[in-house]
Amino acid sequence: MLPLIRMSPTSAFIRLAFILIGMLSAVAPSLLVAEAEFDYSEAIARLNPMDLTGIDPELAKILGKYYKRSLGGSAHWASIESIRFEGTLRLKEDEFRFVAYKKKPDYCKIVLMGKRDGRLVMAYDGTDAWQLSSADLNGAVAMPPAEARNFIRDATTGEHLLYSTMPGKRIELLGKRQVEGVNCYDIRVILPNEQQIIYAIDAREFTERQRITTNAVTGDLEVTTHVETEMLEGLAIPVKSTMTVDGQFRHAVRIKAITTNSGLTWSVFTRPAELNNRAAGAAWALEDVSAAGASSSAGIGSSAFTLVPQLTGGGSSQSLFPDPNATPVPSILDSIGK
């Protein structure tokens, strides 16, 4: 039985997942939808993600090198269908584990785990943004609109620096500056909804060193700096990153391992239709059954850590949801955000 996390679905524990998805977007961020009816997959369906037609020649040269060094070039990027991440999210005093999935064009799922095996699932299947908490007996529910906008923004597989020819999107070179002693090109992306992102691209390695965004919900100017980047499966993966707001530390993310092209299906990202063990098993699972034949995986550092055991669904007598009559188990998450 999953212990209760005694926090409301809109508490700090929910916000942790949005912190996390923003960090992961350094590898595969999205294009924020300008309006609710904006269809990202339709907008990019006929576009070459690395087409630089009409882009300033100097900027086009930088982006061309970025595409090659960070994404492996056009052919390699086309071969990437999905990415699975394992890692940890560290705040000033607490640390959480996570597993996250991304699949082209804009499917995303995160399982965030608390100290006592309390869990939160957040996902987007290209249409529906939903969440499922081990503390909520109502089952999977729609994300609140403001939070959903942030999640959907960062759900798509593909960098904001890709698809430069998308109607309504602008990319411009601002100049050069240093990020922790490294010369970088500052590139500003203006999305169709006028939201702006500034990327600092290493002038020698042509990988992302820093990203500056404005949080759509809080209004905070968030600066994400990549402390360590490794080439894994032909992709430049920021494996250690920190975020600051007004110069103050907010959190750090460490990627422990990645798996590419694990055969994830659309059903992995869809909202469970009802509250039962079979539906819950699919939602809570840390491993998709199709991932057994994963084409490739890469551990980072000494080794990839082991996640908590996968829960058993179907005919198991063990409930995947908290017993409403049981005494709640105190969680360290109770103190976060107070």
Contacts in CASP RR format, 6 or more apart in sequence:
PFRMAT RR
TARGET T0000
AUTHOR 0000-0000-0000
METHOD contacts of the structure
MODEL  1
MLPLIRMSPTSAFIRLAFILIGMLSAVAPSLLVAEAEFDYSEAIARLNPM
DLTGIDPELAKILGKYYKRSLGGSAHWASIESIRFEGTLRLKEDEFRFVA
YKKKPDYCKIVLMGKRDGRLVMAYDGTDAWQLSSADLNGAVAMPPAEARN
FIRDATTGEHLLYSTMPGKRIELLGKRQVEGVNCYDIRVILPNEQQIIYA
IDAREFTERQRITTNAVTGDLEVTTHVETEMLEGLAIPVKSTMTVDGQFR
HAVRIKAITTNSGLTWSVFTRPAELNNRAAGAAWALEDVSAAGASSSAGI
GSSAFTLVPQLTGGGSSQSLFPDPNATPVPSILDSIGK
1 318 0 8 1.000
1 319 0 8 1.000
1 321 0 8 1.000
1 322 0 8 1.000
1 323 0 8 1.000
1 326 0 8 1.000
2 117 0 8 1.000
2 118 0 8 1.000
2 119 0 8 1.000
2 134 0 8 1.000
2 284 0 8 1.000
2 311 0 8 1.000
2 320 0 8 1.000
2 321 0 8 1.000
2 322 0 8 1.000
3 116 0 8 1.000
3 117 0 8 1.000
3 118 0 8 1.000
3 134 0 8 1.000
3 322 0 8 1.000
3 328 0 8 1.000
3 329 0 8 1.000
3 331 0 8 1.000
4 118 0 8 1.000
4 134 0 8 1.000
4 135 0 8 1.000
4 322 0 8 1.000
4 326 0 8 1.000
4 328 0 8 1.000
4 329 0 8 1.000
4 331 0 8 1.000
5 13 0 8 1.000
5 114 0 8 1.000
5 118 0 8 1.000
5 119 0 8 1.000
5 120 0 8 1.000
5 133 0 8 1.000
5 134 0 8 1.000
5 135 0 8 1.000
5 331 0 8 1.000
5 333 0 8 1.000
6 135 0 8 1.000
6 328 0 8 1.000
6 330 0 8 1.000
6 331 0 8 1.000
6 334 0 8 1.000
7 13 0 8 1.000
7 14 0 8 1.000
7 135 0 8 1.000
7 331 0 8 1.000
7 333 0 8 1.000
7 334 0 8 1.000
7 336 0 8 1.000
9 131 0 8 1.000
9 133 0 8 1.000
9 135 0 8 1.000
9 136 0 8 1.000
9 141 0 8 1.000
10 144 0 8 1.000
10 147 0 8 1.000
11 336 0 8 1.000
11 337 0 8 1.000
12 333 0 8 1.000
12 336 0 8 1.000
12 337 0 8 1.000
12 338 0 8 1.000
13 112 0 8 1.000
13 120 0 8 1.000
13 133 0 8 1.000
13 333 0 8 1.000
13 336 0 8 1.000
14 120 0 8 1.000
14 122 0 8 1.000
14 131 0 8 1.000
14 133 0 8 1.000
14 147 0 8 1.000
16 89 0 8 1.000
16 91 0 8 1.000
16 96 0 8 1.000
16 112 0 8 1.000
16 120 0 8 1.000
16 336 0 8 1.000
17 110 0 8 1.000
17 112 0 8 1.000
17 120 0 8 1.000
17 122 0 8 1.000
17 131 0 8 1.000
17 151 0 8 1.000
18 147 0 8 1.000
18 150 0 8 1.000
18 151 0 8 1.000
18 217 0 8 1.000
19 89 0 8 1.000
19 243 0 8 1.000
19 250 0 8 1.000
19 251 0 8 1.000
20 89 0 8 1.000
20 98 0 8 1.000
20 100 0 8 1.000
20 110 0 8 1.000
20 112 0 8 1.000
20 253 0 8 1.000
21 100 0 8 1.000
21 108 0 8 1.000
21 110 0 8 1.000
21 122 0 8 1.000
21 150 0 8 1.000
21 151 0 8 1.000
21 154 0 8 1.000
21 155 0 8 1.000
22 29 0 8 1.000
22 150 0 8 1.000
22 154 0 8 1.000
22 224 0 8 1.000
23 89 0 8 1.000
23 224 0 8 1.000
23 241 0 8 1.000
23 243 0 8 1.000
23 251 0 8 1.000
23 253 0 8 1.000
24 85 0 8 1.000
24 100 0 8 1.000
24 102 0 8 1.000
24 154 0 8 1.000
24 253 0 8 1.000
25 154 0 8 1.000
26 208 0 8 1.000
26 211 0 8 1.000
26 224 0 8 1.000
26 226 0 8 1.000
26 238 0 8 1.000
26 241 0 8 1.000
27 83 0 8 1.000
27 85 0 8 1.000
27 235 0 8 1.000
27 237 0 8 1.000
27 238 0 8 1.000
28 83 0 8 1.000
28 102 0 8 1.000
28 156 0 8 1.000
28 157 0 8 1.000
28 158 0 8 1.000
28 159 0 8 1.000
29 153 0 8 1.000
29 154 0 8 1.000
29 156 0 8 1.000
29 158 0 8 1.000
29 159 0 8 1.000
29 160 0 8 1.000
30 40 0 8 1.000
30 106 0 8 1.000
30 152 0 8 1.000
30 153 0 8 1.000
30 154 0 8 1.000
30 155 0 8 1.000
30 156 0 8 1.000
30 158 0 8 1.000
30 160 0 8 1.000
31 40 0 8 1.000
31 43 0 8 1.000
31 153 0 8 1.000
31 156 0 8 1.000
31 160 0 8 1.000
31 163 0 8 1.000
31 166 0 8 1.000
31 169 0 8 1.000
31 191 0 8 1.000
31 192 0 8 1.000
32 149 0 8 1.000
32 152 0 8 1.000
32 153 0 8 1.000
32 191 0 8 1.000
32 193 0 8 1.000
32 195 0 8 1.000
32 216 0 8 1.000
33 40 0 8 1.000
33 149 0 8 1.000
33 152 0 8 1.000
33 153 0 8 1.000
33 193 0 8 1.000
34 191 0 8 1.000
34 192 0 8 1.000
34 193 0 8 1.000
35 193 0 8 1.000
38 192 0 8 1.000
40 105 0 8 1.000
40 106 0 8 1.000
40 126 0 8 1.000
40 156 0 8 1.000
41 105 0 8 1.000
41 106 0 8 1.000
41 126 0 8 1.000
43 166 0 8 1.000
43 167 0 8 1.000
44 105 0 8 1.000
44 163 0 8 1.000
44 166 0 8 1.000
47 163 0 8 1.000
47 165 0 8 1.000
47 166 0 8 1.000
48 74 0 8 1.000
48 165 0 8 1.000
49 74 0 8 1.000
49 77 0 8 1.000
49 158 0 8 1.000
49 162 0 8 1.000
49 163 0 8 1.000
50 63 0 8 1.000
50 64 0 8 1.000
50 67 0 8 1.000
50 73 0 8 1.000
50 74 0 8 1.000
50 77 0 8 1.000
50 162 0 8 1.000
51 163 0 8 1.000
51 164 0 8 1.000
51 165 0 8 1.000
52 60 0 8 1.000
52 63 0 8 1.000
52 64 0 8 1.000
52 164 0 8 1.000
53 165 0 8 1.000
54 60 0 8 1.000
54 165 0 8 1.000
55 63 0 8 1.000
55 164 0 8 1.000
55 171 0 8 1.000
56 172 0 8 1.000
56 173 0 8 1.000
58 173 0 8 1.000
59 171 0 8 1.000
59 172 0 8 1.000
59 173 0 8 1.000
59 187 0 8 1.000
62 173 0 8 1.000
62 185 0 8 1.000
62 187 0 8 1.000
62 201 0 8 1.000
62 206 0 8 1.000
63 161 0 8 1.000
63 164 0 8 1.000
63 171 0 8 1.000
63 187 0 8 1.000
65 206 0 8 1.000
66 161 0 8 1.000
66 201 0 8 1.000
66 206 0 8 1.000
66 207 0 8 1.000
67 73 0 8 1.000
67 74 0 8 1.000
67 77 0 8 1.000
67 162 0 8 1.000
68 206 0 8 1.000
69 205 0 8 1.000
69 206 0 8 1.000
69 207 0 8 1.000
69 236 0 8 1.000
70 159 0 8 1.000
70 206 0 8 1.000
70 207 0 8 1.000
70 208 0 8 1.000
70 235 0 8 1.000
70 236 0 8 1.000
71 77 0 8 1.000
71 159 0 8 1.000
71 234 0 8 1.000
71 235 0 8 1.000
71 236 0 8 1.000
72 234 0 8 1.000
72 235 0 8 1.000
76 234 0 8 1.000
79 261 0 8 1.000
80 104 0 8 1.000
80 157 0 8 1.000
80 233 0 8 1.000
80 235 0 8 1.000
80 260 0 8 1.000
80 261 0 8 1.000
81 103 0 8 1.000
81 104 0 8 1.000
81 260 0 8 1.000
81 261 0 8 1.000
81 263 0 8 1.000
81 264 0 8 1.000
82 101 0 8 1.000
82 102 0 8 1.000
82 103 0 8 1.000
82 104 0 8 1.000
82 157 0 8 1.000
82 260 0 8 1.000
82 261 0 8 1.000
82 262 0 8 1.000
82 263 0 8 1.000
82 264 0 8 1.000
83 101 0 8 1.000
83 102 0 8 1.000
83 157 0 8 1.000
83 235 0 8 1.000
83 258 0 8 1.000
83 259 0 8 1.000
83 260 0 8 1.000
84 99 0 8 1.000
84 100 0 8 1.000
84 101 0 8 1.000
84 102 0 8 1.000
84 258 0 8 1.000
84 259 0 8 1.000
84 260 0 8 1.000
84 262 0 8 1.000
84 264 0 8 1.000
84 291 0 8 1.000
84 294 0 8 1.000
84 297 0 8 1.000
85 98 0 8 1.000
85 99 0 8 1.000
85 100 0 8 1.000
85 101 0 8 1.000
85 102 0 8 1.000
85 255 0 8 1.000
85 257 0 8 1.000
85 258 0 8 1.000
86 97 0 8 1.000
86 98 0 8 1.000
86 99 0 8 1.000
86 255 0 8 1.000
86 256 0 8 1.000
86 257 0 8 1.000
86 258 0 8 1.000
86 304 0 8 1.000
86 305 0 8 1.000
86 307 0 8 1.000
87 97 0 8 1.000
87 98 0 8 1.000
87 99 0 8 1.000
87 253 0 8 1.000
87 254 0 8 1.000
87 255 0 8 1.000
87 256 0 8 1.000
87 257 0 8 1.000
87 305 0 8 1.000
88 95 0 8 1.000
88 96 0 8 1.000
88 97 0 8 1.000
88 98 0 8 1.000
88 253 0 8 1.000
88 254 0 8 1.000
88 256 0 8 1.000
89 95 0 8 1.000
89 96 0 8 1.000
89 97 0 8 1.000
89 98 0 8 1.000
89 112 0 8 1.000
89 251 0 8 1.000
89 252 0 8 1.000
89 253 0 8 1.000
90 96 0 8 1.000
90 251 0 8 1.000
90 252 0 8 1.000
90 253 0 8 1.000
90 254 0 8 1.000
91 250 0 8 1.000
91 251 0 8 1.000
91 336 0 8 1.000
92 249 0 8 1.000
94 115 0 8 1.000
94 332 0 8 1.000
94 333 0 8 1.000
94 336 0 8 1.000
96 112 0 8 1.000
96 113 0 8 1.000
96 114 0 8 1.000
96 115 0 8 1.000
97 112 0 8 1.000
97 113 0 8 1.000
97 114 0 8 1.000
97 305 0 8 1.000
97 307 0 8 1.000
97 308 0 8 1.000
98 110 0 8 1.000
98 111 0 8 1.000
98 112 0 8 1.000
98 113 0 8 1.000
99 110 0 8 1.000
99 111 0 8 1.000
99 286 0 8 1.000
99 307 0 8 1.000
100 108 0 8 1.000
100 109 0 8 1.000
100 110 0 8 1.000
100 111 0 8 1.000
101 107 0 8 1.000
101 108 0 8 1.000
101 109 0 8 1.000
101 110 0 8 1.000
101 264 0 8 1.000
101 268 0 8 1.000
101 269 0 8 1.000
101 288 0 8 1.000
102 108 0 8 1.000
102 155 0 8 1.000
102 157 0 8 1.000
103 157 0 8 1.000
103 264 0 8 1.000
103 266 0 8 1.000
103 268 0 8 1.000
103 269 0 8 1.000
104 156 0 8 1.000
104 157 0 8 1.000
104 158 0 8 1.000
105 126 0 8 1.000
105 156 0 8 1.000
105 157 0 8 1.000
106 124 0 8 1.000
106 126 0 8 1.000
106 152 0 8 1.000
106 155 0 8 1.000
106 156 0 8 1.000
106 157 0 8 1.000
107 124 0 8 1.000
107 125 0 8 1.000
107 126 0 8 1.000
107 155 0 8 1.000
107 157 0 8 1.000
107 264 0 8 1.000
107 266 0 8 1.000
107 268 0 8 1.000
107 269 0 8 1.000
108 123 0 8 1.000
108 124 0 8 1.000
108 151 0 8 1.000
108 154 0 8 1.000
108 155 0 8 1.000
108 156 0 8 1.000
108 269 0 8 1.000
109 121 0 8 1.000
109 122 0 8 1.000
109 123 0 8 1.000
109 124 0 8 1.000
109 268 0 8 1.000
109 269 0 8 1.000
110 120 0 8 1.000
110 121 0 8 1.000
110 122 0 8 1.000
110 123 0 8 1.000
111 119 0 8 1.000
111 120 0 8 1.000
111 121 0 8 1.000
111 284 0 8 1.000
111 286 0 8 1.000
112 119 0 8 1.000
112 120 0 8 1.000
112 121 0 8 1.000
112 122 0 8 1.000
113 119 0 8 1.000
113 307 0 8 1.000
113 308 0 8 1.000
114 331 0 8 1.000
114 332 0 8 1.000
114 333 0 8 1.000
115 331 0 8 1.000
115 332 0 8 1.000
115 333 0 8 1.000
116 329 0 8 1.000
116 331 0 8 1.000
116 332 0 8 1.000
117 308 0 8 1.000
118 134 0 8 1.000
118 135 0 8 1.000
118 331 0 8 1.000
118 333 0 8 1.000
119 133 0 8 1.000
119 134 0 8 1.000
119 284 0 8 1.000
120 131 0 8 1.000
120 132 0 8 1.000
120 133 0 8 1.000
120 134 0 8 1.000
121 131 0 8 1.000
121 132 0 8 1.000
121 133 0 8 1.000
121 140 0 8 1.000
121 283 0 8 1.000
121 284 0 8 1.000
122 129 0 8 1.000
122 130 0 8 1.000
122 131 0 8 1.000
122 132 0 8 1.000
122 143 0 8 1.000
122 151 0 8 1.000
123 129 0 8 1.000
123 130 0 8 1.000
123 131 0 8 1.000
123 269 0 8 1.000
123 270 0 8 1.000
123 271 0 8 1.000
124 130 0 8 1.000
124 148 0 8 1.000
124 151 0 8 1.000
124 152 0 8 1.000
124 155 0 8 1.000
124 269 0 8 1.000
125 266 0 8 1.000
125 269 0 8 1.000
125 270 0 8 1.000
125 271 0 8 1.000
126 152 0 8 1.000
126 155 0 8 1.000
126 269 0 8 1.000
128 142 0 8 1.000
128 270 0 8 1.000
128 271 0 8 1.000
129 142 0 8 1.000
129 143 0 8 1.000
129 148 0 8 1.000
129 151 0 8 1.000
129 152 0 8 1.000
129 155 0 8 1.000
130 140 0 8 1.000
130 141 0 8 1.000
130 142 0 8 1.000
130 143 0 8 1.000
130 271 0 8 1.000
131 140 0 8 1.000
131 141 0 8 1.000
131 142 0 8 1.000
131 143 0 8 1.000
132 139 0 8 1.000
132 140 0 8 1.000
132 141 0 8 1.000
132 272 0 8 1.000
132 280 0 8 1.000
132 283 0 8 1.000
132 284 0 8 1.000
134 321 0 8 1.000
134 322 0 8 1.000
135 322 0 8 1.000
137 275 0 8 1.000
137 321 0 8 1.000
137 322 0 8 1.000
137 324 0 8 1.000
138 275 0 8 1.000
139 272 0 8 1.000
139 275 0 8 1.000
139 280 0 8 1.000
139 321 0 8 1.000
140 271 0 8 1.000
140 272 0 8 1.000
140 283 0 8 1.000
142 148 0 8 1.000
143 151 0 8 1.000
146 216 0 8 1.000
146 217 0 8 1.000
147 217 0 8 1.000
149 216 0 8 1.000
149 217 0 8 1.000
150 215 0 8 1.000
150 216 0 8 1.000
150 217 0 8 1.000
153 216 0 8 1.000
160 189 0 8 1.000
160 191 0 8 1.000
160 197 0 8 1.000
160 199 0 8 1.000
161 171 0 8 1.000
161 187 0 8 1.000
161 189 0 8 1.000
161 199 0 8 1.000
163 169 0 8 1.000
164 171 0 8 1.000
166 192 0 8 1.000
167 192 0 8 1.000
168 192 0 8 1.000
169 189 0 8 1.000
169 190 0 8 1.000
169 191 0 8 1.000
169 192 0 8 1.000
170 189 0 8 1.000
170 190 0 8 1.000
171 187 0 8 1.000
171 188 0 8 1.000
171 189 0 8 1.000
171 190 0 8 1.000
172 187 0 8 1.000
172 188 0 8 1.000
172 190 0 8 1.000
173 185 0 8 1.000
173 186 0 8 1.000
173 187 0 8 1.000
174 186 0 8 1.000
174 187 0 8 1.000
174 188 0 8 1.000
174 198 0 8 1.000
175 185 0 8 1.000
175 186 0 8 1.000
176 183 0 8 1.000
176 184 0 8 1.000
176 185 0 8 1.000
176 186 0 8 1.000
176 203 0 8 1.000
177 183 0 8 1.000
177 184 0 8 1.000
177 186 0 8 1.000
177 200 0 8 1.000
178 184 0 8 1.000
179 200 0 8 1.000
179 209 0 8 1.000
179 210 0 8 1.000
179 225 0 8 1.000
180 209 0 8 1.000
180 225 0 8 1.000
182 202 0 8 1.000
182 203 0 8 1.000
182 204 0 8 1.000
182 209 0 8 1.000
183 202 0 8 1.000
183 203 0 8 1.000
183 204 0 8 1.000
184 200 0 8 1.000
184 201 0 8 1.000
184 202 0 8 1.000
184 203 0 8 1.000
184 209 0 8 1.000
184 210 0 8 1.000
185 200 0 8 1.000
185 201 0 8 1.000
185 203 0 8 1.000
186 198 0 8 1.000
186 199 0 8 1.000
186 200 0 8 1.000
187 198 0 8 1.000
187 199 0 8 1.000
187 201 0 8 1.000
188 196 0 8 1.000
188 197 0 8 1.000
188 198 0 8 1.000
188 199 0 8 1.000
189 196 0 8 1.000
189 197 0 8 1.000
189 198 0 8 1.000
189 199 0 8 1.000
190 196 0 8 1.000
191 197 0 8 1.000
195 213 0 8 1.000
195 214 0 8 1.000
195 216 0 8 1.000
196 213 0 8 1.000
196 214 0 8 1.000
197 211 0 8 1.000
197 212 0 8 1.000
197 213 0 8 1.000
198 211 0 8 1.000
198 212 0 8 1.000
198 213 0 8 1.000
199 208 0 8 1.000
199 210 0 8 1.000
199 211 0 8 1.000
200 208 0 8 1.000
200 209 0 8 1.000
200 210 0 8 1.000
200 211 0 8 1.000
200 212 0 8 1.000
201 207 0 8 1.000
201 208 0 8 1.000
201 209 0 8 1.000
202 208 0 8 1.000
202 209 0 8 1.000
205 229 0 8 1.000
205 236 0 8 1.000
207 226 0 8 1.000
207 229 0 8 1.000
207 236 0 8 1.000
208 226 0 8 1.000
208 229 0 8 1.000
208 236 0 8 1.000
208 238 0 8 1.000
209 225 0 8 1.000
209 226 0 8 1.000
210 223 0 8 1.000
210 224 0 8 1.000
210 225 0 8 1.000
210 226 0 8 1.000
211 223 0 8 1.000
211 224 0 8 1.000
212 221 0 8 1.000
212 222 0 8 1.000
212 223 0 8 1.000
212 224 0 8 1.000
213 221 0 8 1.000
213 222 0 8 1.000
213 224 0 8 1.000
214 220 0 8 1.000
214 221 0 8 1.000
214 222 0 8 1.000
215 221 0 8 1.000
215 222 0 8 1.000
220 245 0 8 1.000
220 246 0 8 1.000
221 245 0 8 1.000
221 246 0 8 1.000
222 243 0 8 1.000
222 244 0 8 1.000
222 245 0 8 1.000
222 250 0 8 1.000
223 243 0 8 1.000
223 244 0 8 1.000
223 245 0 8 1.000
223 247 0 8 1.000
224 241 0 8 1.000
224 242 0 8 1.000
224 243 0 8 1.000
225 241 0 8 1.000
225 242 0 8 1.000
225 243 0 8 1.000
225 244 0 8 1.000
226 238 0 8 1.000
226 240 0 8 1.000
226 241 0 8 1.000
227 240 0 8 1.000
227 241 0 8 1.000
227 242 0 8 1.000
228 238 0 8 1.000
228 239 0 8 1.000
228 240 0 8 1.000
229 236 0 8 1.000
229 237 0 8 1.000
229 238 0 8 1.000
229 239 0 8 1.000
230 236 0 8 1.000
230 237 0 8 1.000
230 239 0 8 1.000
230 300 0 8 1.000
231 237 0 8 1.000
232 258 0 8 1.000
232 298 0 8 1.000
232 299 0 8 1.000
232 300 0 8 1.000
233 258 0 8 1.000
233 260 0 8 1.000
233 296 0 8 1.000
233 298 0 8 1.000
235 260 0 8 1.000
237 255 0 8 1.000
237 258 0 8 1.000
237 300 0 8 1.000
238 255 0 8 1.000
239 254 0 8 1.000
239 255 0 8 1.000
239 300 0 8 1.000
240 252 0 8 1.000
240 253 0 8 1.000
240 254 0 8 1.000
240 255 0 8 1.000
241 252 0 8 1.000
241 253 0 8 1.000
242 249 0 8 1.000
242 251 0 8 1.000
242 252 0 8 1.000
242 253 0 8 1.000
243 249 0 8 1.000
243 250 0 8 1.000
243 251 0 8 1.000
243 252 0 8 1.000
244 250 0 8 1.000
255 300 0 8 1.000
256 299 0 8 1.000
256 300 0 8 1.000
256 301 0 8 1.000
256 304 0 8 1.000
256 305 0 8 1.000
257 297 0 8 1.000
257 298 0 8 1.000
257 299 0 8 1.000
257 300 0 8 1.000
257 304 0 8 1.000
257 305 0 8 1.000
258 297 0 8 1.000
258 298 0 8 1.000
258 299 0 8 1.000
258 300 0 8 1.000
259 291 0 8 1.000
259 294 0 8 1.000
259 296 0 8 1.000
259 297 0 8 1.000
259 298 0 8 1.000
260 294 0 8 1.000
260 295 0 8 1.000
260 296 0 8 1.000
260 297 0 8 1.000
261 294 0 8 1.000
261 295 0 8 1.000
261 296 0 8 1.000
262 288 0 8 1.000
262 290 0 8 1.000
262 291 0 8 1.000
262 293 0 8 1.000
262 294 0 8 1.000
262 295 0 8 1.000
262 297 0 8 1.000
263 288 0 8 1.000
263 290 0 8 1.000
263 291 0 8 1.000
263 293 0 8 1.000
263 294 0 8 1.000
264 288 0 8 1.000
264 290 0 8 1.000
264 291 0 8 1.000
265 288 0 8 1.000
265 290 0 8 1.000
267 282 0 8 1.000
268 282 0 8 1.000
268 288 0 8 1.000
272 279 0 8 1.000
272 280 0 8 1.000
272 282 0 8 1.000
272 283 0 8 1.000
273 279 0 8 1.000
275 321 0 8 1.000
277 313 0 8 1.000
277 314 0 8 1.000
277 315 0 8 1.000
277 316 0 8 1.000
277 319 0 8 1.000
277 320 0 8 1.000
278 313 0 8 1.000
278 314 0 8 1.000
280 311 0 8 1.000
280 313 0 8 1.000
280 320 0 8 1.000
280 321 0 8 1.000
281 311 0 8 1.000
281 312 0 8 1.000
281 313 0 8 1.000
281 314 0 8 1.000
281 320 0 8 1.000
284 311 0 8 1.000
284 320 0 8 1.000
285 310 0 8 1.000
285 311 0 8 1.000
286 307 0 8 1.000
286 308 0 8 1.000
286 310 0 8 1.000
287 310 0 8 1.000
297 304 0 8 1.000
311 318 0 8 1.000
311 320 0 8 1.000
312 318 0 8 1.000
313 320 0 8 1.000
322 328 0 8 1.000
END
